[in-house]
Amino acid sequence: LDVAEALVANADRLEALVLYSDMIGRTTIALQNEYKKLGVPFDPKLGVPDLVQRLKDVMVWKHMPMPELLKECQTRNVSTTADASKMIAFMTETTKRSELIKRLIMTE
């Protein structure tokens, strides 16, 4: 329940940020800052709704239990196994989570 409350609070904060930034004409800059905070690559070709949805997705993925994150990867056809450049089988759970989230982001 605490995780769900934190996710809702973050989503609400993000929506408020977008609304406020839109009012002052600085939505893209505000979103770029949020992307930077989360370590997510910013794609300037995406529209604001897609940029916001990607941030929400990353927030959810960061809080998912590992089995659920693995299911999400499988649903999106994202590899969860080792490849030549990433020895995911030997990573800590934190590092593995980061790698899987990077892979999920790349598929969006």
One Martini backbone bead per residue (centre of mass of N, CA, C, O) as a GRO file, in nm:
protein
  108
    1LEU     BB    1   0.056   0.063  -0.020
    2ASP     BB    2   0.297   0.259  -0.010
    3VAL     BB    3   0.369   0.235  -0.307
    4ALA     BB    4   0.101   0.331  -0.424
    5GLU     BB    5   0.106   0.609  -0.289
    6ALA     BB    6   0.371   0.702  -0.419
    7LEU     BB    7   0.278   0.679  -0.714
    8VAL     BB    8   0.040   0.873  -0.695
    9ALA     BB    9   0.202   1.117  -0.598
   10ASN     BB   10   0.390   1.128  -0.846
   11ALA     BB   11   0.169   1.157  -1.059
   12ASP     BB   12   0.045   1.416  -0.943
   13ARG     BB   13   0.304   1.585  -0.961
   14LEU     BB   14   0.338   1.559  -1.266
   15GLU     BB   15   0.070   1.686  -1.350
   16ALA     BB   16   0.119   1.958  -1.209
   17LEU     BB   17   0.376   2.029  -1.362
   18VAL     BB   18   0.249   2.036  -1.642
   19LEU     BB   19   0.035   2.247  -1.592
   20TYR     BB   20   0.222   2.473  -1.499
   21SER     BB   21   0.420   2.469  -1.740
   22ASP     BB   22   0.204   2.531  -1.952
   23MET     BB   23   0.126   2.812  -1.840
   24ILE     BB   24   0.450   2.910  -1.879
   25GLY     BB   25   0.589   2.754  -2.131
   26ARG     BB   26   0.776   2.483  -1.982
   27THR     BB   27   0.732   2.175  -2.033
   28THR     BB   28   0.988   2.054  -2.163
   29ILE     BB   29   1.187   2.136  -1.941
   30ALA     BB   30   1.047   1.990  -1.707
   31LEU     BB   31   1.068   1.706  -1.835
   32GLN     BB   32   1.371   1.694  -1.867
   33ASN     BB   33   1.425   1.704  -1.561
   34GLU     BB   34   1.276   1.440  -1.491
   35TYR     BB   35   1.442   1.256  -1.667
   36LYS     BB   36   1.711   1.313  -1.530
   37LYS     BB   37   1.634   1.213  -1.245
   38LEU     BB   38   1.567   0.909  -1.370
   39GLY     BB   39   1.758   0.836  -1.618
   40VAL     BB   40   1.607   0.923  -1.886
   41PRO     BB   41   1.573   0.934  -2.207
   42PHE     BB   42   1.517   1.203  -2.418
   43ASP     BB   43   1.238   1.261  -2.654
   44PRO     BB   44   1.160   1.532  -2.859
   45LYS     BB   45   0.941   1.380  -3.053
   46LEU     BB   46   0.759   1.370  -2.827
   47GLY     BB   47   0.484   1.418  -2.671
   48VAL     BB   48   0.361   1.503  -2.374
   49PRO     BB   49   0.188   1.249  -2.315
   50ASP     BB   50   0.423   1.047  -2.374
   51LEU     BB   51   0.628   1.159  -2.172
   52VAL     BB   52   0.452   1.111  -1.922
   53GLN     BB   53   0.402   0.806  -1.956
   54ARG     BB   54   0.698   0.721  -1.937
   55LEU     BB   55   0.741   0.821  -1.649
   56LYS     BB   56   0.525   0.644  -1.521
   57ASP     BB   57   0.641   0.375  -1.603
   58VAL     BB   58   0.911   0.403  -1.454
   59MET     BB   59   0.794   0.434  -1.171
   60VAL     BB   60   0.663   0.156  -1.168
   61TRP     BB   61   0.910  -0.024  -1.235
   62LYS     BB   62   1.080   0.064  -0.979
   63HIS     BB   63   0.838  -0.080  -0.781
   64MET     BB   64   0.848  -0.351  -0.884
   65PRO     BB   65   0.856  -0.656  -0.858
   66MET     BB   66   1.057  -0.867  -1.017
   67PRO     BB   67   0.841  -1.063  -1.133
   68GLU     BB   68   0.677  -0.831  -1.268
   69LEU     BB   69   0.901  -0.717  -1.445
   70LEU     BB   70   0.943  -0.975  -1.607
   71LYS     BB   71   0.655  -0.982  -1.723
   72GLU     BB   72   0.670  -0.710  -1.867
   73CYS     BB   73   0.894  -0.795  -2.056
   74GLN     BB   74   0.743  -1.029  -2.189
   75THR     BB   75   0.501  -0.862  -2.295
   76ARG     BB   76   0.729  -0.668  -2.460
   77ASN     BB   77   0.967  -0.839  -2.572
   78VAL     BB   78   1.195  -0.844  -2.345
   79SER     BB   79   1.492  -0.923  -2.259
   80THR     BB   80   1.611  -1.140  -1.965
   81THR     BB   81   1.883  -1.211  -2.082
   82ALA     BB   82   2.180  -1.269  -2.174
   83ASP     BB   83   2.438  -1.096  -2.341
   84ALA     BB   84   2.726  -0.994  -2.473
   85SER     BB   85   2.717  -0.702  -2.305
   86LYS     BB   86   2.524  -0.844  -2.079
   87MET     BB   87   2.552  -1.001  -1.755
   88ILE     BB   88   2.262  -1.050  -1.601
   89ALA     BB   89   2.308  -1.313  -1.427
   90PHE     BB   90   2.548  -1.144  -1.245
   91MET     BB   91   2.363  -0.946  -1.120
   92THR     BB   92   2.224  -0.750  -0.929
   93GLU     BB   93   1.912  -0.656  -0.865
   94THR     BB   94   1.954  -0.353  -0.915
   95THR     BB   95   2.102  -0.382  -1.186
   96LYS     BB   96   1.889  -0.552  -1.327
   97ARG     BB   97   1.661  -0.348  -1.307
   98SER     BB   98   1.799  -0.127  -1.471
   99GLU     BB   99   1.835  -0.292  -1.728
  100LEU     BB  100   1.535  -0.358  -1.779
  101ILE     BB  101   1.438  -0.065  -1.795
  102LYS     BB  102   1.611   0.013  -2.035
  103ARG     BB  103   1.482  -0.193  -2.224
  104LEU     BB  104   1.193  -0.084  -2.204
  105ILE     BB  105   1.249   0.201  -2.309
  106MET     BB  106   1.359   0.111  -2.594
  107THR     BB  107   1.055   0.001  -2.682
  108GLU     BB  108   0.888   0.286  -2.687
   0.00000   0.00000   0.00000
